[in-house]
Structures are given as C-alpha cells and as structure tokens.
C-alpha cells in the first residue's frame, strides 16, 4: 500500500496554526464527516481539517467486494473480528496516517499542533497510530471503536504520546462495537502508562451524538488553542 490517501482538505479561515485529521468508519468516505467540520470549523478558524478516505479493499465480510476500509474484517460482529484480525491492514493504514502527519509537519505545523481522531474503523487506526507513532501529537480522539489487538502490539508501542490525553467516546447502545470494548481500551491504555479518558453516552448507538460532539469541541479547544503572534520589531 504505497499510494497516499485521497483527502478532503478544509483550509482555515485565519492563519493556520493547527490541524485535525479525522478518519471515517467502514464503507464511508471523508465526505461523510463534513458535518463535523461544518459545525466545528467556525469555532476554530485557525485549524485545517483533513478528512482522508480509506483505500478500497476486498472485504471478507462484504463477500469480497471492494469497499472503503482501513482494514479487512471477517464479519460485522465484533467477536468475529477478535478471532481474526487483519494486523497487516491496520499497520499499513497507520503508516498512511503517519504520512499525512509528516506532510503537515513538512508544511510547518509541529506535530504537537495536530489532533488525530476517528470513528469506528477510523477509531481503531487512530488509537493504534497514537499508541505507536513517533510523532508527539496534541491529542487523540477515538469514537465507537477499540485499540486493535494485533500480533506483537506490545513491541510497537512508543513512549511518545504517553503524556498526550486520549479521549475515548462510546454510546452505551452501540450494537456494532459494544461499549465494553472502548472501556477496555481505555483501561488497557491507562494500565500501560498512557492517559485515557473514557466517556459513555446514554442512549447513543453506533453514531456521533450531540453531547459527544460537545465533548470533542471542548477537547479541541483545550488541546489546540489559538496561538498569538507578536511582531518582532
């Protein structure tokens, strides 16, 4: 998987001093999360938003048909995915996301002014990248997903983001990825020295919720505040 990701890019209205990269879920595209930018963009005029679309893959759960996916899944039941994990697909997608981060760094945005977030499959890649990347990030947001338990995961973790707060969000009525998996992810990350906060939303299924978006807004406001610029005379 050597090709770079196609992405929708929404440029900031003011001087660019921060970036949010958001990864969609299975079968979706970056455009599926434009609603988030439409809602939050005006609140953060200094932030660029990058909404990449996952590569097309032949997905076992979809009878081998080509589908946008960050990794292959054997079925739509989470327990099936625990028995058979596409470790290579997850690692390959994480590398592509790291390339996006590096591109932002090369453009002049420090990695600690970049937030990485994602939903469902996008959450899996977000958490894996935050756990394993050598880029110190401003924040990591995972919604309705889990940390992929891939072979040798204990060997790819880094210390880089152990002081970066992870915000892990989940609806308590999610029947696609049950909230216990998000909760277990937060517990595991905290156990091995990361800082993860788990938020559970009553009545929310496998979707984004209003309170969840409010919490994400507060998190971005805290982690990527505007930077003041003073002229040197």
C-alpha positions as CSV (number, residue, x, y, z in Angstrom):
1,X,0.0,0.0,0.0
2,X,2.3,2.7,-1.2
3,X,-0.2,5.2,-2.5
4,X,-1.0,8.3,-0.5
5,X,-4.5,8.8,0.8
6,X,-7.1,11.0,-1.0
7,X,-8.5,13.5,1.3
8,X,-10.9,16.4,1.6
9,X,-9.0,19.4,3.0
10,X,-10.8,22.4,4.6
11,X,-8.4,25.2,4.9
12,X,-8.6,27.5,8.0
13,X,-10.2,31.0,7.7
14,X,-7.3,32.6,9.6
15,X,-3.6,31.8,10.0
16,X,-3.0,28.1,10.0
17,X,-1.6,27.0,13.4
18,X,-3.2,23.6,14.0
19,X,-4.6,20.6,12.1
20,X,-7.3,18.0,12.8
21,X,-7.1,14.7,10.9
22,X,-10.3,12.7,11.1
23,X,-10.7,9.1,9.9
24,X,-14.1,7.8,8.9
25,X,-15.6,4.3,9.6
26,X,-16.1,1.2,7.4
27,X,-17.6,1.8,4.0
28,X,-17.7,5.6,4.4
29,X,-15.6,8.4,2.9
30,X,-14.0,11.6,4.2
31,X,-17.1,13.4,2.9
32,X,-19.2,11.5,5.4
33,X,-17.7,13.6,8.2
34,X,-18.0,17.1,6.6
35,X,-20.9,17.7,9.0
36,X,-18.3,17.8,11.9
37,X,-16.3,20.5,10.1
38,X,-19.4,22.4,9.2
39,X,-20.3,22.5,12.9
40,X,-16.9,23.0,14.5
41,X,-15.0,24.8,11.8
42,X,-16.4,28.3,12.6
43,X,-15.3,27.8,16.2
44,X,-11.7,27.1,15.3
45,X,-10.8,29.4,12.4
46,X,-7.0,28.7,12.9
47,X,-7.5,24.9,12.3
48,X,-7.1,23.0,9.0
49,X,-9.3,19.9,8.7
50,X,-8.1,16.8,6.8
51,X,-10.7,14.1,6.0
52,X,-9.0,11.2,4.2
53,X,-10.8,8.4,2.5
54,X,-9.7,4.8,3.2
55,X,-8.3,2.7,0.3
56,X,-10.6,0.3,-1.5
57,X,-10.2,-3.2,-0.2
58,X,-11.7,-6.6,-0.9
59,X,-13.6,-7.1,2.4
60,X,-14.4,-10.6,3.5
61,X,-17.5,-9.5,5.4
62,X,-18.7,-7.9,2.2
63,X,-18.4,-11.1,0.1
64,X,-15.0,-9.9,-1.2
65,X,-16.4,-6.8,-2.8
66,X,-14.3,-3.6,-3.0
67,X,-15.2,-1.3,-0.1
68,X,-13.5,1.7,1.5
69,X,-12.0,0.2,4.6
70,X,-9.0,0.8,6.8
71,X,-8.6,-3.0,7.3
72,X,-10.4,-6.2,6.4
73,X,-13.0,-7.7,8.7
74,X,-14.3,-11.3,8.6
75,X,-17.8,-10.3,9.7
76,X,-19.8,-7.5,11.1
77,X,-19.9,-9.0,14.6
78,X,-17.2,-7.7,16.8
79,X,-16.4,-11.1,18.3
80,X,-15.6,-12.4,14.8
81,X,-13.0,-9.6,14.4
82,X,-11.4,-10.6,17.7
83,X,-10.8,-14.1,16.4
84,X,-9.3,-13.0,13.1
85,X,-7.5,-9.7,13.0
86,X,-6.1,-8.0,9.8
87,X,-2.9,-6.9,11.5
88,X,-1.2,-6.0,8.3
89,X,-4.1,-3.9,7.1
90,X,-4.2,-2.0,10.4
91,X,-0.4,-1.4,10.3
92,X,-0.5,-0.3,6.6
93,X,-3.3,2.2,7.3
94,X,-1.5,3.5,10.3
95,X,1.6,4.1,8.1
96,X,-0.6,6.1,5.7
97,X,-1.9,8.2,8.5
98,X,1.7,8.8,9.7
99,X,2.5,10.0,6.2
100,X,-0.4,12.5,6.5
101,X,1.0,13.7,9.8
102,X,4.5,14.0,8.3
103,X,3.1,16.1,5.4
104,X,1.6,18.5,7.9
105,X,4.9,18.7,9.7
106,X,6.8,19.4,6.5
107,X,4.3,22.2,5.8
108,X,5.3,23.9,9.0
109,X,2.8,22.6,11.6
110,X,4.5,21.0,14.5
111,X,3.2,17.5,15.4
112,X,2.1,18.8,18.8
113,X,-0.3,21.1,17.0
114,X,-2.0,18.1,15.3
115,X,-5.0,16.2,16.6
116,X,-5.8,12.8,15.2
117,X,-9.4,11.4,15.6
118,X,-11.6,8.7,14.1
119,X,-14.8,6.8,14.3
120,X,-15.3,3.0,14.3
121,X,-12.6,1.6,12.0
122,X,-11.2,5.1,11.9
123,X,-11.0,5.0,15.7
124,X,-9.1,1.7,15.5
125,X,-6.4,3.3,13.3
126,X,-6.4,6.5,15.3
127,X,-5.7,4.7,18.6
128,X,-3.1,2.3,17.0
129,X,-1.3,5.3,15.5
130,X,-1.4,7.3,18.7
131,X,0.0,4.3,20.5
132,X,2.7,3.5,18.1
133,X,3.7,6.8,16.3
134,X,7.0,8.6,16.9
135,X,5.2,11.9,16.4
136,X,4.2,13.7,19.6
137,X,0.6,14.7,19.0
138,X,-1.6,17.4,20.5
139,X,-4.5,15.0,21.0
140,X,-6.0,11.6,20.1
141,X,-9.8,11.1,19.9
142,X,-11.4,7.7,19.4
143,X,-15.1,7.3,18.9
144,X,-17.0,4.0,18.9
145,X,-14.0,1.8,18.3
146,X,-11.2,-0.1,20.1
147,X,-7.4,-0.5,20.1
148,X,-6.7,-3.3,17.6
149,X,-5.1,-6.2,19.3
150,X,-2.6,-7.1,16.6
151,X,0.2,-9.6,16.8
152,X,3.2,-8.1,18.6
153,X,1.3,-4.9,19.6
154,X,3.4,-4.7,22.8
155,X,6.5,-4.4,20.6
156,X,5.3,-1.4,18.5
157,X,4.2,0.9,21.3
158,X,6.3,4.0,21.9
159,X,6.6,6.4,24.8
160,X,5.9,9.4,22.6
161,X,2.3,10.1,23.4
162,X,2.2,8.8,27.0
163,X,1.6,12.4,28.2
164,X,-0.9,13.1,25.4
165,X,-4.5,12.7,26.7
166,X,-6.6,10.2,24.7
167,X,-10.3,11.0,24.6
168,X,-12.3,7.7,24.1
169,X,-16.0,8.1,23.4
170,X,-18.7,5.4,23.1
171,X,-22.5,5.1,23.1
172,X,-24.0,2.7,25.6
173,X,-26.4,1.4,23.0
174,X,-23.8,0.6,20.3
175,X,-24.6,-2.8,19.0
176,X,-21.9,-2.8,16.3
177,X,-19.0,-2.2,18.6
178,X,-20.2,-2.6,22.2
179,X,-19.1,0.0,24.7
180,X,-17.2,-2.6,26.7
181,X,-14.5,-2.7,24.0
182,X,-14.0,1.1,24.2
183,X,-13.9,0.9,28.0
184,X,-11.4,-2.0,28.0
185,X,-9.2,0.0,25.6
186,X,-9.1,3.0,28.0
187,X,-8.4,0.7,30.9
188,X,-5.6,-1.0,29.0
189,X,-4.0,2.3,27.9
190,X,-4.1,3.6,31.4
191,X,-2.6,0.4,32.7
192,X,0.5,0.7,30.5
193,X,1.1,4.3,31.3
194,X,-1.0,6.3,28.8
195,X,-3.6,8.9,29.8
196,X,-7.0,7.8,28.6
197,X,-10.4,9.3,29.5
198,X,-13.5,7.2,28.7
199,X,-16.8,8.9,28.1
200,X,-20.0,6.8,27.9
201,X,-23.2,8.4,26.3
202,X,-26.6,7.0,27.4
203,X,-28.9,6.2,24.5
204,X,-26.3,6.6,21.8
205,X,-25.8,3.8,19.2
206,X,-23.0,3.4,16.7
207,X,-23.1,7.1,15.7
208,X,-21.9,10.5,16.7
209,X,-24.0,12.2,19.4
210,X,-24.7,15.8,20.4
211,X,-23.1,15.5,23.8
212,X,-20.2,13.6,22.3
213,X,-19.6,16.4,19.8
214,X,-19.7,19.0,22.6
215,X,-17.0,17.0,24.5
216,X,-14.9,16.8,21.3
217,X,-15.3,20.5,20.9
218,X,-14.1,21.2,24.5
219,X,-11.2,18.8,23.9
220,X,-10.1,20.6,20.7
221,X,-10.4,23.9,22.4
222,X,-8.2,22.8,25.2
223,X,-5.6,20.9,23.1
224,X,-5.4,23.3,20.1
225,X,-6.0,26.8,21.4
226,X,-5.3,29.7,19.0
227,X,-1.7,30.9,19.1
228,X,-0.9,34.5,19.5
229,X,1.6,36.1,17.1
230,X,3.7,39.1,18.0
231,X,5.8,41.1,15.6
232,X,9.5,41.3,16.3
233,X,10.5,45.0,15.8
